[in-house]
């Protein structure tokens, strides 16, 4: 359930009107790692839905699993608890915090380890221009609430492959990555990732680890995002709006 109806008071100058509105749901998900027994790894504030994809994408980004072959099963224990049973445990410290929807510490496993992408993908600038409208048209929950971020994956022809919405930008990307893991499509070396907001380090690092060679955002990148994109061989595109965008690294993929 991504949407909840709430009561409100609308203020129009000196007029007050009672009414209702729809807001995005935000709830904590307890993510447990299980081998012989289960331990809580993190509590993730997220929009419910696609919890399996979110859990796997998050654990992959954190370096807890190296791929879907490390996972025996994923169990939705209850509405807000997910158990991920693994066949081996990586030496990663349990998160002693709640991962909130703005998330300042996501993707820590990649902070000092950057993979170099090898992809011969080339796409036209015209194709890049077409992606935001496709993203916007398919943001179903956002169209109702105005309160959700989205991440979308496209193929080299501009076809929409996957789209996920969440209160957290990073959660939406984790859902993309988790889906790729389930379908054994990592590295996604022929794909384009588009996010609805800014391009922070945590977003770009997740895309890099999934092997995505072109990462674009509607808003601005951060300095660290630009640095790791350049080092990893990723084409980083920001301010993708209307008939313009900025290329911050590896422009050779755009023709």
One Martini backbone bead per residue (centre of mass of N, CA, C, O) as a GRO file, in nm:
protein
  255
    1UNK     BB    1   0.089   0.040   0.029
    2UNK     BB    2   0.134   0.387  -0.091
    3UNK     BB    3  -0.153   0.499   0.007
    4UNK     BB    4  -0.313   0.763   0.211
    5UNK     BB    5  -0.590   0.879   0.380
    6UNK     BB    6  -0.646   1.221   0.491
    7UNK     BB    7  -0.706   1.471   0.702
    8UNK     BB    8  -0.795   1.829   0.655
    9UNK     BB    9  -0.698   2.182   0.629
   10UNK     BB   10  -0.792   2.438   0.419
   11UNK     BB   11  -0.616   2.738   0.329
   12UNK     BB   12  -0.788   3.049   0.214
   13UNK     BB   13  -0.677   3.278   0.360
   14UNK     BB   14  -0.974   3.306   0.564
   15UNK     BB   15  -1.029   3.014   0.476
   16UNK     BB   16  -1.183   2.703   0.597
   17UNK     BB   17  -1.142   2.357   0.479
   18UNK     BB   18  -1.261   2.055   0.488
   19UNK     BB   19  -1.074   1.743   0.416
   20UNK     BB   20  -0.886   1.550   0.175
   21UNK     BB   21  -0.593   1.333   0.133
   22UNK     BB   22  -0.299   1.208  -0.030
   23UNK     BB   23  -0.038   0.997   0.099
   24UNK     BB   24   0.259   0.875   0.158
   25UNK     BB   25   0.390   0.586   0.266
   26UNK     BB   26   0.565   0.540   0.591
   27UNK     BB   27   0.771   0.260   0.693
   28UNK     BB   28   0.918   0.017   0.880
   29UNK     BB   29   1.188  -0.209   0.794
   30UNK     BB   30   1.287  -0.521   0.899
   31UNK     BB   31   1.616  -0.637   0.845
   32UNK     BB   32   1.708  -0.979   0.818
   33UNK     BB   33   1.979  -1.193   0.892
   34UNK     BB   34   2.019  -1.542   0.789
   35UNK     BB   35   2.142  -1.858   0.907
   36UNK     BB   36   2.103  -1.996   1.196
   37UNK     BB   37   2.007  -1.705   1.254
   38UNK     BB   38   1.850  -1.397   1.342
   39UNK     BB   39   1.938  -1.054   1.245
   40UNK     BB   40   1.937  -0.725   1.267
   41UNK     BB   41   2.056  -0.492   1.024
   42UNK     BB   42   1.797  -0.305   0.955
   43UNK     BB   43   1.605   0.004   0.949
   44UNK     BB   44   1.374   0.088   0.693
   45UNK     BB   45   1.257   0.363   0.548
   46UNK     BB   46   0.949   0.305   0.367
   47UNK     BB   47   0.762   0.199   0.097
   48UNK     BB   48   0.550  -0.024   0.061
   49UNK     BB   49   0.680  -0.254  -0.151
   50UNK     BB   50   0.909  -0.450  -0.278
   51UNK     BB   51   1.084  -0.582  -0.037
   52UNK     BB   52   1.266  -0.784  -0.176
   53UNK     BB   53   1.416  -0.589  -0.361
   54UNK     BB   54   1.514  -0.397  -0.143
   55UNK     BB   55   1.678  -0.598   0.026
   56UNK     BB   56   1.874  -0.697  -0.197
   57UNK     BB   57   1.981  -0.422  -0.291
   58UNK     BB   58   2.092  -0.332  -0.018
   59UNK     BB   59   2.285  -0.577   0.037
   60UNK     BB   60   2.453  -0.539  -0.218
   61UNK     BB   61   2.548  -0.245  -0.159
   62UNK     BB   62   2.672  -0.342   0.134
   63UNK     BB   63   2.819  -0.639   0.090
   64UNK     BB   64   2.659  -0.897   0.196
   65UNK     BB   65   2.619  -0.957  -0.108
   66UNK     BB   66   2.730  -1.075  -0.442
   67UNK     BB   67   2.456  -1.236  -0.497
   68UNK     BB   68   2.196  -1.457  -0.551
   69UNK     BB   69   2.375  -1.711  -0.467
   70UNK     BB   70   2.375  -1.617  -0.148
   71UNK     BB   71   2.066  -1.691  -0.161
   72UNK     BB   72   1.806  -1.892  -0.040
   73UNK     BB   73   1.590  -1.682   0.095
   74UNK     BB   74   1.280  -1.487   0.108
   75UNK     BB   75   1.099  -1.355   0.398
   76UNK     BB   76   0.776  -1.243   0.477
   77UNK     BB   77   0.698  -1.236   0.796
   78UNK     BB   78   0.571  -0.948   0.773
   79UNK     BB   79   0.481  -0.641   0.686
   80UNK     BB   80   0.780  -0.528   0.845
   81UNK     BB   81   0.937  -0.815   0.778
   82UNK     BB   82   1.261  -0.933   0.660
   83UNK     BB   83   1.406  -1.238   0.548
   84UNK     BB   84   1.752  -1.322   0.481
   85UNK     BB   85   1.879  -1.613   0.350
   86UNK     BB   86   2.207  -1.738   0.384
   87UNK     BB   87   2.512  -1.927   0.295
   88UNK     BB   88   2.674  -1.663   0.382
   89UNK     BB   89   2.893  -1.443   0.569
   90UNK     BB   90   2.976  -1.134   0.577
   91UNK     BB   91   3.202  -0.877   0.699
   92UNK     BB   92   2.937  -0.702   0.828
   93UNK     BB   93   2.811  -0.461   1.004
   94UNK     BB   94   2.564  -0.392   1.189
   95UNK     BB   95   2.314  -0.178   1.192
   96UNK     BB   96   2.297   0.106   1.436
   97UNK     BB   97   2.031   0.204   1.263
   98UNK     BB   98   1.824   0.419   1.094
   99UNK     BB   99   1.708   0.421   0.766
  100UNK     BB  100   1.628   0.685   0.611
  101UNK     BB  101   1.478   0.857   0.339
  102UNK     BB  102   1.759   1.026   0.292
  103UNK     BB  103   2.021   0.900   0.344
  104UNK     BB  104   2.373   0.940   0.442
  105UNK     BB  105   2.490   0.602   0.434
  106UNK     BB  106   2.474   0.484   0.168
  107UNK     BB  107   2.694   0.269   0.018
  108UNK     BB  108   2.960   0.206   0.192
  109UNK     BB  109   3.098  -0.036   0.031
  110UNK     BB  110   3.187   0.182  -0.218
  111UNK     BB  111   3.364   0.420  -0.111
  112UNK     BB  112   3.663   0.247  -0.163
  113UNK     BB  113   3.518   0.071  -0.408
  114UNK     BB  114   3.575   0.085  -0.754
  115UNK     BB  115   3.427  -0.004  -1.037
  116UNK     BB  116   3.503  -0.088  -1.371
  117UNK     BB  117   3.340  -0.016  -1.652
  118UNK     BB  118   3.230  -0.230  -1.933
  119UNK     BB  119   3.094  -0.041  -2.208
  120UNK     BB  120   2.950   0.005  -2.552
  121UNK     BB  121   2.740   0.205  -2.500
  122UNK     BB  122   2.519   0.388  -2.730
  123UNK     BB  123   2.343   0.703  -2.743
  124UNK     BB  124   2.115   0.934  -2.801
  125UNK     BB  125   2.013   1.243  -2.716
  126UNK     BB  126   1.716   1.205  -2.792
  127UNK     BB  127   1.663   0.970  -2.601
  128UNK     BB  128   1.721   1.120  -2.337
  129UNK     BB  129   1.493   1.333  -2.369
  130UNK     BB  130   1.251   1.105  -2.349
  131UNK     BB  131   1.257   0.990  -2.046
  132UNK     BB  132   1.103   1.181  -1.842
  133UNK     BB  133   0.813   1.137  -1.958
  134UNK     BB  134   0.801   0.836  -1.898
  135UNK     BB  135   0.840   0.853  -1.598
  136UNK     BB  136   0.602   1.044  -1.531
  137UNK     BB  137   0.370   0.862  -1.653
  138UNK     BB  138   0.464   0.611  -1.433
  139UNK     BB  139   0.390   0.783  -1.162
  140UNK     BB  140   0.129   0.688  -0.994
  141UNK     BB  141   0.167   0.786  -0.694
  142UNK     BB  142   0.261   1.073  -0.752
  143UNK     BB  143   0.001   1.169  -0.902
  144UNK     BB  144  -0.152   1.168  -0.615
  145UNK     BB  145   0.074   1.289  -0.392
  146UNK     BB  146   0.374   1.420  -0.457
  147UNK     BB  147   0.569   1.204  -0.247
  148UNK     BB  148   0.756   1.049  -0.472
  149UNK     BB  149   1.003   0.865  -0.582
  150UNK     BB  150   1.198   0.768  -0.881
  151UNK     BB  151   1.296   0.469  -1.071
  152UNK     BB  152   1.448   0.393  -1.393
  153UNK     BB  153   1.469   0.144  -1.656
  154UNK     BB  154   1.650   0.131  -1.964
  155UNK     BB  155   1.707   0.075  -2.278
  156UNK     BB  156   1.873   0.149  -2.581
  157UNK     BB  157   1.569   0.234  -2.704
  158UNK     BB  158   1.383   0.349  -2.447
  159UNK     BB  159   1.269   0.120  -2.290
  160UNK     BB  160   1.072   0.032  -2.033
  161UNK     BB  161   1.156  -0.197  -1.768
  162UNK     BB  162   1.161  -0.022  -1.489
  163UNK     BB  163   0.960   0.084  -1.192
  164UNK     BB  164   1.005   0.279  -0.886
  165UNK     BB  165   0.862   0.372  -0.570
  166UNK     BB  166   0.960   0.617  -0.307
  167UNK     BB  167   1.053   0.810  -0.039
  168UNK     BB  168   1.330   0.697  -0.136
  169UNK     BB  169   1.566   0.715  -0.366
  170UNK     BB  170   1.743   0.468  -0.280
  171UNK     BB  171   1.511   0.262  -0.270
  172UNK     BB  172   1.435   0.270  -0.569
  173UNK     BB  173   1.713   0.162  -0.658
  174UNK     BB  174   1.717  -0.101  -0.494
  175UNK     BB  175   1.476  -0.223  -0.648
  176UNK     BB  176   1.618  -0.242  -0.913
  177UNK     BB  177   1.859  -0.415  -0.820
  178UNK     BB  178   1.695  -0.651  -0.703
  179UNK     BB  179   1.563  -0.728  -0.971
  180UNK     BB  180   1.828  -0.791  -1.120
  181UNK     BB  181   1.913  -1.019  -0.935
  182UNK     BB  182   1.672  -1.210  -0.972
  183UNK     BB  183   1.725  -1.202  -1.305
  184UNK     BB  184   2.030  -1.206  -1.370
  185UNK     BB  185   2.126  -0.876  -1.477
  186UNK     BB  186   2.420  -0.875  -1.363
  187UNK     BB  187   2.528  -0.666  -1.556
  188UNK     BB  188   2.367  -0.357  -1.681
  189UNK     BB  189   2.530  -0.273  -1.975
  190UNK     BB  190   2.241  -0.175  -2.148
  191UNK     BB  191   2.164   0.060  -1.943
  192UNK     BB  192   1.934   0.310  -1.800
  193UNK     BB  193   1.936   0.545  -1.535
  194UNK     BB  194   1.652   0.708  -1.373
  195UNK     BB  195   1.601   0.993  -1.165
  196UNK     BB  196   1.387   1.233  -0.995
  197UNK     BB  197   1.648   1.358  -0.871
  198UNK     BB  198   1.923   1.364  -0.727
  199UNK     BB  199   2.292   1.296  -0.750
  200UNK     BB  200   2.418   1.108  -0.533
  201UNK     BB  201   2.642   0.892  -0.420
  202UNK     BB  202   2.437   0.660  -0.350
  203UNK     BB  203   2.316   0.633  -0.632
  204UNK     BB  204   2.570   0.591  -0.809
  205UNK     BB  205   2.690   0.345  -0.658
  206UNK     BB  206   2.457   0.151  -0.721
  207UNK     BB  207   2.481   0.167  -1.030
  208UNK     BB  208   2.770   0.066  -1.049
  209UNK     BB  209   2.731  -0.213  -0.911
  210UNK     BB  210   2.513  -0.289  -1.148
  211UNK     BB  211   2.647  -0.190  -1.432
  212UNK     BB  212   2.558   0.105  -1.508
  213UNK     BB  213   2.659   0.337  -1.765
  214UNK     BB  214   2.388   0.521  -1.733
  215UNK     BB  215   2.328   0.820  -1.534
  216UNK     BB  216   2.025   0.995  -1.445
  217UNK     BB  217   1.891   1.331  -1.367
  218UNK     BB  218   1.680   1.597  -1.292
  219UNK     BB  219   1.909   1.690  -1.119
  220UNK     BB  220   2.176   1.724  -0.924
  221UNK     BB  221   2.497   1.669  -0.858
  222UNK     BB  222   2.765   1.568  -0.683
  223UNK     BB  223   3.097   1.565  -0.640
  224UNK     BB  224   3.122   1.257  -0.573
  225UNK     BB  225   2.956   1.153  -0.807
  226UNK     BB  226   3.146   1.257  -1.027
  227UNK     BB  227   3.405   1.114  -0.937
  228UNK     BB  228   3.302   0.813  -0.951
  229UNK     BB  229   3.207   0.819  -1.243
  230UNK     BB  230   3.480   0.879  -1.371
  231UNK     BB  231   3.633   0.633  -1.247
  232UNK     BB  232   3.410   0.404  -1.351
  233UNK     BB  233   3.284   0.487  -1.645
  234UNK     BB  234   3.042   0.689  -1.616
  235UNK     BB  235   2.756   0.834  -1.736
  236UNK     BB  236   2.673   1.165  -1.627
  237UNK     BB  237   2.340   1.305  -1.579
  238UNK     BB  238   2.203   1.633  -1.551
  239UNK     BB  239   1.937   1.829  -1.579
  240UNK     BB  240   1.687   1.660  -1.705
  241UNK     BB  241   1.520   1.899  -1.909
  242UNK     BB  242   1.358   1.889  -2.171
  243UNK     BB  243   1.616   2.031  -2.398
  244UNK     BB  244   1.821   1.954  -2.148
  245UNK     BB  245   2.169   1.878  -2.043
  246UNK     BB  246   2.427   1.742  -1.834
  247UNK     BB  247   2.771   1.644  -1.868
  248UNK     BB  248   3.015   1.498  -1.630
  249UNK     BB  249   3.078   1.211  -1.777
  250UNK     BB  250   3.143   1.030  -2.038
  251UNK     BB  251   3.039   1.145  -2.344
  252UNK     BB  252   3.097   0.904  -2.554
  253UNK     BB  253   2.795   0.767  -2.530
  254UNK     BB  254   2.704   1.022  -2.690
  255UNK     BB  255   2.545   1.087  -3.034
   0.00000   0.00000   0.00000
